[in-house]
Amino acid sequence: MSLYFLLGSLTHDGQRMLHSDPNLIVARTRDLILPGAEILGQYAVLGRYDFVMMVEADDNDAVARLSLELGMRTGLHLETLPAIPIGFMGDLQTPDPSDQAESVNLTPDFTPDEGPGDE
């Protein structure tokens, strides 16, 4: 499966829908099930876009279907970006685990009391 980022901006209709229902995005994506595509995470952001979603999909067709359905349900204009691990662009001798798609699902092995850099 491939990783994609969906960048979403509310349309005028989407703004009205969200104003009427502040839980719109969560409610309309919670029950969204499409074969070959899954939403891994959703974030509200500041700046040019209103929302960012991380999606795992079998192929471009599956993520395109998901994007279309999301736009219809939420009033979002979506831009879809395929994510390519940066390690694939270089000539690395030893593979970096963070370059693998599976690393998205890993949980850091530190506790809040012992964060990274506390060695």
The 8 nearest C-alpha neighbors of each residue, nearest first, counted from 0:
[[1, 57, 56, 55, 2, 58, 100, 35],
 [2, 0, 56, 55, 57, 3, 58, 100],
 [1, 3, 55, 82, 54, 81, 56, 0],
 [4, 2, 81, 54, 82, 80, 53, 55],
 [3, 5, 53, 80, 52, 79, 54, 6],
 [6, 4, 79, 52, 78, 51, 77, 80],
 [7, 5, 51, 78, 77, 50, 48, 4],
 [6, 8, 77, 50, 76, 75, 48, 49],
 [9, 7, 49, 48, 76, 75, 10, 77],
 [8, 10, 75, 13, 14, 74, 76, 11],
 [9, 11, 13, 12, 75, 74, 14, 76],
 [12, 10, 14, 13, 15, 9, 74, 16],
 [13, 11, 15, 10, 14, 74, 16, 9],
 [74, 12, 14, 10, 16, 9, 11, 15],
 [15, 13, 11, 17, 12, 16, 9, 18],
 [14, 16, 18, 12, 13, 17, 19, 11],
 [15, 17, 13, 19, 14, 18, 12, 20],
 [18, 16, 20, 21, 14, 19, 15, 23],
 [17, 19, 15, 16, 20, 21, 14, 13],
 [20, 18, 16, 17, 15, 21, 23, 14],
 [19, 21, 17, 23, 22, 18, 16, 15],
 [22, 20, 17, 23, 18, 19, 24, 16],
 [23, 21, 20, 25, 24, 26, 17, 27],
 [22, 24, 26, 20, 21, 25, 17, 27],
 [25, 23, 27, 26, 22, 73, 28, 17],
 [26, 24, 28, 22, 27, 23, 29, 41],
 [25, 27, 23, 29, 24, 28, 22, 30],
 [26, 28, 24, 25, 29, 23, 72, 30],
 [27, 29, 31, 25, 30, 26, 24, 69],
 [30, 28, 26, 31, 27, 25, 24, 32],
 [29, 31, 28, 32, 27, 26, 25, 33],
 [32, 30, 28, 29, 33, 27, 69, 68],
 [33, 31, 30, 34, 37, 36, 29, 28],
 [32, 34, 36, 35, 31, 65, 37, 61],
 [35, 33, 36, 32, 61, 37, 57, 56],
 [34, 36, 57, 56, 61, 33, 37, 58],
 [37, 35, 56, 55, 34, 61, 33, 62],
 [36, 38, 55, 54, 39, 56, 35, 33],
 [37, 39, 54, 40, 53, 55, 52, 36],
 [40, 38, 54, 53, 37, 55, 41, 52],
 [41, 39, 53, 52, 38, 42, 54, 51],
 [42, 40, 52, 51, 53, 43, 50, 39],
 [41, 43, 51, 50, 44, 52, 40, 49],
 [42, 44, 50, 49, 51, 41, 45, 48],
 [45, 43, 49, 50, 42, 46, 48, 51],
 [46, 44, 49, 48, 47, 43, 50, 42],
 [47, 45, 48, 44, 49, 50, 43, 8],
 [46, 48, 49, 45, 8, 44, 7, 6],
 [49, 47, 8, 46, 7, 50, 6, 44],
 [48, 50, 8, 44, 43, 7, 45, 9],
 [49, 51, 43, 7, 44, 42, 48, 6],
 [52, 50, 6, 42, 5, 41, 7, 43],
 [53, 51, 41, 5, 40, 4, 54, 42],
 [52, 54, 4, 40, 39, 3, 38, 5],
 [55, 53, 38, 3, 39, 37, 2, 4],
 [54, 56, 2, 37, 1, 36, 3, 0],
 [57, 55, 36, 35, 0, 1, 58, 62],
 [56, 58, 0, 35, 1, 61, 36, 55],
 [57, 59, 60, 61, 56, 62, 1, 0],
 [60, 58, 62, 61, 63, 57, 56, 81],
 [59, 61, 63, 58, 62, 64, 57, 65],
 [62, 60, 64, 63, 58, 59, 35, 36],
 [61, 63, 65, 59, 64, 60, 56, 66],
 [62, 64, 66, 60, 65, 61, 59, 67],
 [65, 63, 67, 61, 62, 66, 68, 60],
 [66, 64, 62, 68, 63, 67, 69, 61],
 [67, 65, 63, 69, 64, 68, 62, 70],
 [68, 66, 70, 64, 69, 65, 63, 71],
 [67, 69, 71, 65, 70, 66, 72, 64],
 [70, 68, 66, 72, 71, 67, 73, 65],
 [69, 71, 75, 67, 74, 73, 68, 72],
 [70, 72, 68, 69, 73, 74, 67, 75],
 [73, 71, 69, 70, 27, 74, 68, 28],
 [74, 72, 75, 70, 71, 69, 24, 13],
 [13, 73, 75, 70, 10, 12, 71, 9],
 [76, 74, 9, 70, 73, 8, 7, 10],
 [75, 77, 8, 7, 70, 9, 10, 74],
 [78, 76, 7, 6, 75, 5, 79, 8],
 [77, 79, 6, 5, 7, 80, 76, 4],
 [80, 78, 5, 4, 77, 6, 81, 3],
 [79, 81, 4, 3, 5, 82, 78, 6],
 [80, 82, 3, 2, 4, 83, 79, 1],
 [83, 81, 3, 2, 80, 84, 4, 1],
 [82, 84, 85, 81, 87, 2, 1, 86],
 [85, 83, 98, 86, 87, 82, 99, 100],
 [84, 86, 87, 88, 83, 98, 89, 82],
 [87, 85, 88, 98, 84, 89, 95, 91],
 [86, 88, 85, 89, 84, 98, 83, 90],
 [89, 87, 86, 85, 90, 84, 83, 91],
 [90, 88, 86, 87, 91, 85, 92, 84],
 [89, 91, 92, 88, 87, 86, 93, 94],
 [92, 90, 93, 89, 94, 86, 95, 87],
 [91, 93, 94, 90, 95, 89, 86, 87],
 [94, 92, 91, 95, 90, 96, 86, 98],
 [93, 95, 96, 91, 92, 98, 86, 97],
 [94, 96, 97, 98, 93, 86, 99, 91],
 [97, 95, 98, 99, 94, 102, 101, 100],
 [96, 98, 102, 95, 99, 100, 103, 84],
 [99, 97, 84, 96, 86, 95, 85, 100],
 [98, 100, 101, 97, 96, 102, 84, 95],
 [99, 101, 102, 103, 98, 2, 1, 84],
 [100, 102, 99, 103, 104, 105, 97, 96],
 [103, 101, 105, 104, 97, 100, 99, 96],
 [104, 102, 101, 105, 100, 97, 99, 106],
 [103, 105, 102, 101, 106, 100, 39, 107],
 [106, 104, 102, 103, 107, 101, 108, 97],
 [105, 107, 108, 104, 103, 102, 109, 110],
 [106, 108, 109, 105, 110, 115, 114, 104],
 [109, 107, 106, 110, 105, 114, 115, 113],
 [110, 108, 107, 114, 113, 111, 115, 112],
 [109, 111, 113, 112, 114, 108, 107, 115],
 [110, 112, 113, 114, 109, 115, 108, 107],
 [113, 111, 110, 114, 109, 117, 115, 116],
 [114, 112, 110, 111, 109, 117, 115, 118],
 [115, 113, 111, 109, 117, 110, 112, 116],
 [116, 114, 117, 113, 109, 118, 110, 107],
 [115, 117, 118, 114, 113, 109, 112, 110],
 [118, 116, 115, 114, 113, 112, 109, 110],
 [117, 116, 115, 113, 114, 109, 112, 110]]
